[in-house]
């Protein structure tokens, strides 16, 4: 847990550290990131960074968990329209590709198997409950809610920085993104549509 600054000047320094560290970790990973580069970019010193965050590992934790909160808050799930949610996730990856890179480094350097974070319930429980409720009402296909969630997220990341085929950029023409959004929306809609046997009995 990071120590929150008590003054406006401290808050500004704190934010500069977060911004510089986000860029550093996204580019170089946990092992490759350098505190010297972070404090230089943040126009501060190591003592200040360590006072706020403790060490490099905890600095990464603060940044990575903040990135998960951002995606949860900026792109809240709509279990009744998972196709639209997938498209909104696609747009967020375009705006903030660094957030996806942070998750990739976490998978590569910390948790090669299983859940990406130990506190996954904090980020997943509301989503899973929403999916389960929509399934019970016959609006989403049957299946493990977590598997449905994982599949939709994976589809939304088809052109993200973790793609092994093609990583999209916000510099591409709007019509290119519109075609991908339409394809993604249709594919997710079809993949999550309830089968006839999934409909609730009356």
PyMOL commands that set and color helices and strands:
alter all, ss='L'
color gray80, all
select helices_A, chain A and resi 8-32+35-42+46-53+56-74+79-95+97-109+120-136+145-156+174-192+196-198
alter helices_A, ss='H'
color red, helices_A
deselect
rebuild
show_as cartoon
